[in-house]
């Protein structure tokens, strides 16, 4: 595997205590699998000493680059920044908490050699709570559906792909993005391989229920019109239901000479139709919000400073 030319892109957020161990493990692994390599650490607005630690590591290792963003833009935005700065033929993305063991990278590279463009590291066992696991699995399945690759439901942040895929989103500019969807604009050759998934080395995860929910909402309304079609289907179903109720009420009137009694029945119908309308309006509002954010032309990220820049041969 020494013919590989690899760029490791890692978004960093409040991980100053983890970075030395991460760099040491990468130092042991990378010379064994690549003839040329670099590690790009993107500081995504950390509140601790992460940038100082990145600067120190870039002085210690000439194959480490550091990029400091002006504020916190989000994991995928930081990844895009690092991907655009990568110099080598293959890009590996991984988290900064050592839940993605660097020693597992060869498994992803071996699978990539089978002719795939993107390979994900699928955890053998998730190390999150039950509720988060359920939401995470649902989000990944939705993402796979949006990407048009139904055979890849185990999408993860531990991925390896060919650098030329970034040509498909060279001019992408939006504050909201999902890297996996951008990759699907260039290829459909996705695969995954089982890897170890360790416990977080230090601290606690920055992902919570709300962030996963927001990401799921972005998947459904940011890159697909399926929710709008669902709203249309719901509207048609309730329209037919309302027509059926009207025919039923007229039938009762002409056959029996009376009307359907009961305020509860009427109130229930009003609540059902109002709920359907609010559901549709909510979806439309989400799409209008996406359009509004695009119209503001907010940057995907802003680089504050950089350090390092050497690449080991």
C-alpha positions as a printed Julia matrix, in Angstrom:
313×3 Matrix{Float64}:
   0.0    0.0    0.0
   3.02   2.3   -0.1
   1.88   3.73  -3.46
  -0.96   5.62  -1.81
  -0.88   9.41  -1.68
  -3.12  10.32   1.25
  -4.53  13.47   2.84
  -6.15  13.0    6.26
  -8.74  15.71   6.97
  -9.87  16.07  10.59
 -12.25  18.76  11.91
 -11.22  19.77  15.42
 -13.49  21.14  18.13
 -12.38  21.44  21.76
  -9.96  18.51  21.52
  -6.67  19.95  22.74
  -6.14  17.03  25.13
  -6.76  14.42  22.42
  -4.64  15.86  19.58
  -1.19  14.71  20.82
  -2.36  11.08  21.06
  -4.1   11.36  17.69
  -0.95  12.71  16.02
   1.21  10.01  17.61
  -1.01   7.19  16.38
  -1.14   8.7   12.9
   2.66   8.97  12.95
   2.9    5.24  13.56
   0.29   4.23  10.98
   0.75   6.52   7.97
   4.34   5.58   6.97
   3.21   1.95   6.78
   0.37   2.58   4.33
   1.37   5.57   2.2
   4.38   6.82   0.31
   3.19  10.39   0.6
   0.85  11.78   3.22
  -0.36  14.87   5.04
  -2.73  15.54   7.92
  -4.96  18.62   7.78
  -6.38  19.68  11.15
  -9.2   22.21  10.77
  -9.94  24.1   13.99
 -13.69  24.77  13.89
 -13.95  27.62  16.38
 -12.76  25.7   19.44
 -13.05  27.36  22.85
 -10.07  25.56  24.38
  -6.38  25.46  23.41
  -6.93  23.35  20.29
  -5.4   25.88  17.87
  -2.31  26.32  20.02
  -1.92  22.54  20.11
  -2.36  22.31  16.34
   0.31  24.97  15.85
   2.68  23.08  18.14
   2.08  19.8   16.3
   2.63  21.46  12.91
   6.05  22.6   14.13
   6.86  19.14  15.44
   5.67  17.23  12.34
   6.21  18.66   8.88
   3.32  16.58   7.49
   0.7   18.36   9.63
  -1.17  21.39   8.3
  -3.35  23.57  10.49
  -6.3   25.7    9.4
  -8.13  27.92  11.89
 -11.64  29.04  10.99
 -12.95  32.39  12.2
 -15.78  30.77  14.2
 -17.67  27.51  14.52
 -19.2   26.63  11.15
 -20.01  22.95  11.72
 -18.33  19.65  11.07
 -19.19  19.35   7.38
 -18.17  22.94   6.63
 -14.81  22.34   8.3
 -14.42  19.13   6.32
 -15.09  20.96   3.05
 -12.42  23.51   3.96
  -9.86  20.77   4.58
 -10.85  18.84   1.45
 -10.28  21.9   -0.71
  -6.83  22.31   0.85
  -5.81  18.66   0.3
  -2.9   17.99  -2.07
  -2.94  14.2   -2.43
  -4.89  11.7   -4.54
  -6.91  10.08  -1.75
  -8.68  11.82   1.13
  -9.51  10.21   4.47
 -11.89  11.98   6.84
 -12.21  11.03  10.5
 -13.26  12.47  13.84
 -10.83  14.03  16.28
 -11.92  11.97  19.3
 -10.15   8.69  18.34
 -13.45   6.84  18.03
 -12.2    6.22  14.5
  -8.95   4.29  15.06
  -6.19   5.32  12.62
  -5.14   1.65  12.57
  -8.37   0.85  10.66
  -7.53   3.1    7.69
  -5.9    0.23   5.71
  -9.27  -1.6    5.64
 -10.91   1.36   3.92
  -8.05   1.72   1.43
  -8.19  -1.99   0.56
 -11.91  -1.69  -0.2
 -11.29   1.45  -2.26
  -8.91  -0.53  -4.46
 -11.77  -2.81  -5.47
 -13.07  -0.07  -7.77
 -15.16   2.11  -5.47
 -14.9    5.9   -5.24
 -16.12   6.28  -1.64
 -15.77   3.78   1.2
 -17.25   4.25   4.68
 -16.02   2.7    7.9
 -19.09   0.98   9.31
 -18.85   0.53  13.11
 -19.13  -3.08  14.24
 -20.88  -1.76  17.34
 -22.19   1.75  18.01
 -21.17   3.26  21.34
 -24.04   5.68  21.88
 -27.31   5.55  23.76
 -30.32   3.64  22.39
 -32.29   6.79  21.48
 -29.35   8.35  19.68
 -28.59   5.09  17.86
 -32.18   4.9   16.6
 -32.15   8.52  15.41
 -28.68   8.07  13.88
 -29.74   4.98  11.92
 -32.89   6.74  10.69
 -30.84   9.76   9.62
 -28.35   7.59   7.73
 -31.11   5.72   5.92
 -32.71   9.02   4.91
 -29.35  10.3    3.73
 -28.77   7.16   1.66
 -32.19   7.64   0.07
 -31.46  11.28  -0.8
 -28.08  10.28  -2.23
 -29.7    7.67  -4.43
 -27.55   4.85  -3.06
 -29.97   2.66  -1.15
 -27.32  -0.02  -0.59
 -25.32   2.32   1.66
 -27.21   2.76   4.92
 -24.15   2.7    7.18
 -22.78   6.14   6.31
 -20.28   7.5    8.8
 -17.79  10.32   9.29
 -14.99   7.77   8.85
 -14.66   7.72   5.08
 -12.09   7.49   2.31
 -12.63   8.79  -1.21
 -10.76   9.86  -4.32
  -9.84  13.51  -4.33
 -11.07  14.18  -7.88
 -14.65  13.84  -6.62
 -14.4   17.37  -5.24
 -14.71  18.64  -8.84
 -18.43  18.0   -8.51
 -18.79  20.69  -5.81
 -15.93  23.07  -6.59
 -18.2   26.13  -6.7
 -20.55  25.1   -3.9
 -21.36  28.05  -1.64
 -23.89  27.69   1.18
 -23.72  27.78   4.98
 -25.64  24.49   5.08
 -24.09  21.39   3.57
 -23.74  17.64   3.91
 -20.51  16.26   2.54
 -22.01  12.88   1.69
 -24.65  14.47  -0.55
 -21.96  16.53  -2.28
 -19.96  13.37  -2.94
 -23.03  11.74  -4.48
 -23.05  14.52  -7.09
 -19.87  13.01  -8.55
 -20.33   9.26  -8.14
 -22.63   6.41  -7.19
 -19.84   3.93  -6.48
 -20.19   3.79  -2.69
 -19.35   0.96  -0.34
 -18.59   0.28   3.32
 -16.46  -2.01   5.45
 -16.67  -3.07   9.09
 -14.23  -1.26  11.4
 -13.68  -0.96  15.12
 -15.41   1.93  16.86
 -13.63   2.91  20.07
 -14.83   4.96  23.0
 -14.14   8.68  22.94
 -10.57   9.24  24.17
 -11.44  12.26  26.29
 -14.38  14.55  27.01
 -17.88  14.06  25.66
 -19.45  14.12  22.22
 -20.63  17.44  20.8
 -23.51  15.71  19.0
 -26.84  15.56  20.81
 -30.45  14.82  19.96
 -31.14  18.35  18.72
 -28.14  18.39  16.38
 -29.06  15.02  14.91
 -32.65  16.21  14.46
 -31.48  19.38  12.69
 -29.24  17.3   10.45
 -32.12  15.0    9.56
 -34.27  18.04   8.72
 -31.46  19.42   6.53
 -31.23  16.09   4.7
 -34.94  16.05   3.92
 -35.48  19.73   3.05
 -32.04  20.82   1.87
 -31.42  18.3   -0.88
 -34.76  16.71  -1.74
 -38.28  17.71  -2.75
 -39.77  14.49  -1.35
 -41.31  16.23   1.71
 -43.17  18.66  -0.56
 -44.51  15.73  -2.56
 -45.54  14.08   0.71
 -47.39  17.26   1.69
 -49.17  17.22  -1.67
 -50.19  13.58  -1.18
 -51.49  14.34   2.32
 -53.45  17.28   0.92
 -55.02  15.14  -1.8
 -55.94  12.41   0.68
 -57.68  14.85   3.0
 -59.41  16.49   0.06
 -60.87  13.15  -0.96
 -61.72  12.44   2.68
 -63.54  15.78   2.88
 -65.41  14.99  -0.36
 -66.44  11.63   1.08
 -67.75  13.29   4.26
 -69.72  15.79   2.13
 -71.33  13.01   0.09
 -72.11  11.11   3.27
 -73.7   14.16   4.9
 -75.79  14.91   1.79
 -76.86  11.27   1.63
 -78.04  11.37   5.24
 -79.93  14.59   4.57
 -81.78  13.41   1.46
 -82.46   9.87   2.67
 -83.46  10.58   6.23
 -84.27  14.25   6.11
 -81.83  15.19   8.86
 -78.26  16.25   9.49
 -75.39  14.53  11.25
 -75.55  15.59  14.9
 -72.61  16.25  17.15
 -70.23  19.14  17.72
 -67.43  16.63  18.46
 -67.63  15.21  14.95
 -67.4   18.66  13.38
 -64.57  19.76  15.68
 -62.61  16.6   14.87
 -62.91  17.26  11.14
 -61.75  20.85  11.58
 -58.76  19.71  13.68
 -57.76  17.09  11.09
 -57.89  19.51   8.17
 -56.15  22.27  10.13
 -53.38  19.86  11.12
 -52.85  18.84   7.48
 -52.66  22.49   6.44
 -50.16  23.36   9.17
 -48.05  20.34   8.21
 -47.89  21.53   4.6
 -47.23  25.14   5.6
 -44.43  24.02   7.91
 -42.69  22.15   5.1
 -43.07  25.11   2.77
 -41.6   27.33   5.49
 -38.55  25.08   5.77
 -37.92  25.36   2.04
 -38.43  29.13   2.09
 -35.89  29.32   4.94
 -33.34  27.42   2.84
 -33.95  29.78  -0.08
 -33.6   32.8    2.2
 -30.26  31.56   3.58
 -28.99  30.96   0.05
 -30.05  34.46  -1.04
 -27.96  36.01   1.76
 -24.84  34.43   0.2
 -23.32  33.65   3.58
 -19.91  31.98   3.24
 -19.51  28.27   3.84
 -16.54  29.08   6.07
 -13.94  31.81   6.58
 -10.29  30.93   7.23
  -8.63  32.98   9.93
  -5.08  31.62   9.87
  -3.0   28.62   8.84
   0.13  26.87  10.03
   2.44  24.13   8.79
   2.16  22.91   5.24
   4.86  20.33   4.71
   4.14  16.93   3.15
   6.26  13.88   3.91
   7.63  11.88   0.99
